[in-house]
Amino acid sequence: MYRSIHRAVGTAVGAGLGAVAAALAGPDRGGLVVAAAVAVAAAYALFDVNYLLYSGFLTVFIVILLEILGFPAVTTAEARLIETAIGAALALVAYSLWPTWEGLTAQEKFACLMEAHGQYACALLREAARAGQITSARLRGLQATARRARTDAEASTVRLADEPPNPPLTPAVARTLVAAVTRLGHAELSLHALVTSSAWPVGEQGGRSTDADAERLQALGAALGTTMSALAETVRFLQPPGRLPSLRQLHTAMRNQSPPPDPRLVRITGSMVDAIDKLESVLRRTPAPQ
């Protein structure tokens, strides 16, 4: 909606500025080339900043470029102004009749976000427990899937902020969920780097240094996977989560075992548990739709 309006207004202003710039330059092609270069540079610089300004400078560039190629600037400006107005009006009417509200589909994107990061984290913990279970290609694939899911959720959050509120998945809740998953993603990347490094300790049978380490990591991974799947269903159906495994208790048991595990592993998995606890807390506080 906003982009259609910005495109129409920006084109109107840009068409006028382009015609004025062409008139002031007159037959001086050098001046037109400089003006076109400045306009297109400004358009690219402002594309992610303000669509209205981007549209204005883009129109200035097109009008001047066509003047250089022999098309009168005033005629070009008039044609672009009229045709953009028609196109913007059609787009606004179509969107008003058939709006694609992000709030109607956002929960599925956030559910996929939880599932993707749950699968990635589980695979990393399995690899930390028993090295060689997950190939490097598989880990990279899960990492890419999780990253794409987070990008989709971030884009969805931006769109939600420009729409009427659609509780319970409001823009504030969406931003909090994205922030918590981003924290989880940072911990996952740290764990990925750790378990794929040559310095990661490996036991006699290709696993961690002790069977106790491996068992507790696998238990933590299984509980984490169950929790993230349950949170995904919570988001998908916008219902409060049921009883979930105690990730904090499992992490504490792993941290306090004797001999103590690798401190890097304790720190990273602690960050993962903190992030998931935050996700659960937010979803438990979010009221179910009426």
C-alpha positions in Angstrom: 0.0 0.0 0.0 2.7 2.5 1.0 4.9 1.5 -1.9 2.2 2.2 -4.4 1.7 5.7 -3.0 5.4 6.3 -2.7 5.9 5.2 -6.3 3.2 7.5 -7.6 4.3 10.5 -5.6 8.0 9.9 -6.2 7.4 9.5 -9.9 5.5 12.8 -10.0 8.2 14.7 -8.2 11.0 13.0 -10.2 9.4 13.6 -13.6 9.2 17.3 -12.8 12.8 17.5 -11.5 14.0 15.5 -14.5 12.3 17.9 -17.0 13.7 20.9 -15.1 17.2 19.4 -15.1 17.0 18.7 -18.8 15.8 22.2 -19.5 18.6 23.8 -17.4 21.3 21.7 -19.1 20.1 22.5 -22.6 22.3 21.1 -25.3 25.1 20.4 -22.9 25.4 16.6 -23.0 28.1 16.6 -20.4 25.9 18.2 -17.9 23.1 15.7 -18.6 25.5 12.8 -18.1 26.6 14.2 -14.8 23.0 14.7 -13.7 22.0 11.2 -14.7 25.0 9.7 -12.9 24.1 11.6 -9.7 20.4 10.6 -9.9 21.1 6.9 -10.4 23.7 6.8 -7.7 21.2 8.5 -5.3 18.5 6.0 -6.3 20.7 3.0 -5.5 21.8 4.5 -2.3 18.2 5.2 -1.1 16.6 2.0 -2.3 16.6 0.4 1.2 16.2 3.8 3.0 13.1 5.4 1.5 11.1 4.1 -1.4 9.6 7.6 -2.2 13.0 9.1 -2.6 14.2 6.1 -4.5 11.3 6.4 -7.0 12.0 10.1 -7.4 15.6 9.8 -8.2 15.0 6.8 -10.4 12.5 8.9 -12.5 14.9 11.7 -12.7 17.5 9.3 -14.1 15.1 7.8 -16.7 13.9 11.2 -17.9 17.5 12.5 -18.3 18.7 9.3 -19.9 16.0 9.4 -22.5 16.8 13.1 -23.2 20.4 12.1 -23.9 19.1 9.4 -26.3 17.0 11.9 -28.2 13.6 11.7 -26.6 12.2 15.1 -25.3 12.3 15.3 -21.5 8.8 16.9 -21.2 7.1 14.2 -23.3 8.9 11.5 -21.4 8.0 13.0 -18.0 4.3 13.3 -19.0 4.1 9.7 -20.2 5.8 8.3 -17.2 3.7 10.4 -14.8 0.4 9.3 -16.4 1.3 5.7 -16.8 2.6 5.4 -13.3 -0.5 7.0 -11.9 -2.6 4.5 -13.8 -0.5 1.5 -12.6 -0.5 2.7 -9.0 -4.2 3.2 -9.0 -4.8 -0.3 -10.3 -2.4 -1.8 -7.7 -4.1 0.1 -4.9 -7.6 -1.1 -6.0 -6.4 -4.7 -6.4 -4.8 -4.7 -3.0 -7.9 -3.1 -1.4 -10.1 -5.8 -2.9 -7.7 -8.7 -2.3 -5.3 -7.8 0.5 -2.5 -10.3 1.3 -2.4 -9.8 5.0 0.8 -11.1 6.6 -1.0 -11.7 9.8 -3.0 -14.6 8.3 0.1 -16.6 7.4 2.9 -15.4 9.7 2.4 -18.1 12.3 3.4 -20.8 9.8 6.6 -19.0 9.0 7.4 -18.8 12.7 6.5 -22.4 13.2 9.0 -23.3 10.4 11.6 -21.1 12.1 11.3 -23.1 15.4 11.4 -26.4 13.5 14.5 -25.5 11.4 16.5 -24.3 14.4 15.4 -27.3 16.4 16.6 -29.7 13.8 19.9 -27.8 13.4 20.6 -27.7 17.1 19.7 -31.4 17.6 22.1 -32.4 14.8 24.9 -30.3 16.4 24.4 -31.9 19.8 24.4 -35.4 18.2 27.7 -34.5 16.5 29.1 -33.2 19.8 28.1 -36.4 21.5 29.4 -38.8 18.9 31.7 -37.3 16.3 31.1 -38.5 12.7 27.4 -39.1 13.0 26.4 -36.1 10.9 28.4 -35.2 7.8 29.7 -31.7 7.3 27.5 -31.3 4.2 24.4 -32.2 6.2 25.3 -29.7 9.0 25.8 -26.9 6.4 22.4 -27.8 4.8 20.6 -27.5 8.1 22.5 -24.3 8.9 21.3 -22.8 5.6 17.7 -23.9 6.2 17.7 -22.3 9.6 19.2 -19.1 8.2 16.5 -18.9 5.5 13.8 -19.5 8.0 15.1 -16.7 10.2 15.2 -14.4 7.2 11.6 -15.2 6.3 10.5 -14.6 9.9 12.4 -11.3 10.0 10.7 -10.1 6.8 7.3 -11.3 8.2 7.9 -9.2 11.3 8.6 -6.1 9.2 5.3 -6.6 7.3 3.3 -7.2 10.5 4.5 -3.8 11.7 2.8 -2.1 8.7 -0.6 -3.9 9.1 -3.5 -3.6 11.5 -2.8 -5.6 14.7 -3.7 -9.3 14.4 -3.4 -10.7 18.0 -1.9 -12.8 19.5 1.0 -12.7 17.0 1.6 -9.0 17.2 4.7 -7.2 15.9 6.0 -6.9 19.5 5.7 -10.7 20.0 7.2 -11.4 16.6 10.2 -9.2 17.3 10.8 -10.9 20.6 10.6 -14.3 19.1 13.1 -13.3 16.3 15.5 -11.9 18.9 15.4 -15.1 21.0 15.9 -17.3 17.9 18.8 -15.0 16.8 20.4 -15.6 20.1 19.9 -19.3 19.6 21.4 -19.1 16.1 24.5 -17.4 17.5 25.0 -20.3 20.0 24.4 -22.8 17.2 27.1 -21.2 15.0 29.5 -21.3 18.0 28.7 -25.0 18.6 29.1 -25.7 14.8 32.5 -24.2 14.8 33.5 -26.1 17.9 32.4 -29.6 16.9 33.9 -29.2 13.4 37.3 -28.0 14.6 40.3 -30.2 14.9 40.7 -29.2 18.6 37.4 -30.9 19.5 38.2 -33.8 21.9 37.3 -37.2 20.5 37.2 -40.5 22.5 38.5 -43.9 21.6 35.4 -44.9 19.7 35.0 -41.7 17.8 32.9 -39.9 20.4 33.3 -37.5 23.3 35.8 -38.1 26.0 33.5 -40.2 28.1 30.3 -42.2 27.7 28.7 -40.0 30.4 29.3 -36.9 28.3 27.8 -38.5 25.2 24.7 -39.7 27.1 24.0 -36.4 28.7 24.5 -34.5 25.4 22.2 -36.9 23.6 19.6 -36.5 26.3 19.9 -32.7 26.1 19.6 -32.9 22.3 16.5 -35.2 22.4 14.8 -32.9 24.9 15.7 -29.8 22.9 14.2 -31.3 19.8 11.0 -32.2 21.6 10.8 -28.7 23.0 11.3 -26.9 19.7 8.8 -29.2 18.0 6.2 -28.4 20.7 7.0 -24.6 20.4 6.5 -24.9 16.7 3.1 -26.4 17.1 2.3 -23.7 19.7 3.1 -21.0 17.1 1.3 -22.8 14.3 -2.0 -23.1 16.2 -1.5 -20.1 18.5 -2.2 -22.2 21.6 -0.2 -22.2 24.9 2.5 -24.9 25.1 1.9 -27.9 27.3 4.3 -29.5 29.7 7.9 -29.4 28.2 11.1 -31.2 29.1 13.3 -29.3 31.7 16.3 -28.3 29.5 17.7 -26.3 32.4 17.8 -29.4 34.7 19.5 -31.5 32.0 22.0 -28.7 31.4 22.8 -28.4 35.1 23.3 -32.2 35.4 25.7 -32.1 32.4 27.6 -29.1 33.9 28.0 -30.6 37.3 29.1 -34.1 36.2 32.5 -35.4 37.2 34.9 -35.1 35.4 33.5 -31.7 34.2 32.8 -31.4 30.5 34.5 -29.0 28.2 33.8 -25.4 29.5 33.2 -24.2 26.0 30.5 -26.7 25.5 28.9 -25.8 28.8 28.9 -22.1 27.9 27.4 -22.6 24.4 24.7 -25.1 25.4 23.8 -22.8 28.3 23.2 -20.0 25.8 21.0 -22.3 23.8 19.0 -23.2 26.8 18.6 -19.6 27.8 17.3 -18.7 24.3 14.8 -21.6 24.3 13.6 -20.7 27.8 12.9 -17.2 26.5 10.9 -18.5 23.6 8.8 -20.7 25.9 8.3 -17.8 28.3 7.1 -15.5 25.5 4.7 -18.1 24.1 3.3 -18.9 27.5 2.6 -15.2 28.2 0.9 -14.8 24.8 -2.8 -15.1 25.1 -4.7 -17.6 22.9 -6.9 -16.0 20.2 -10.5 -15.6 21.2 
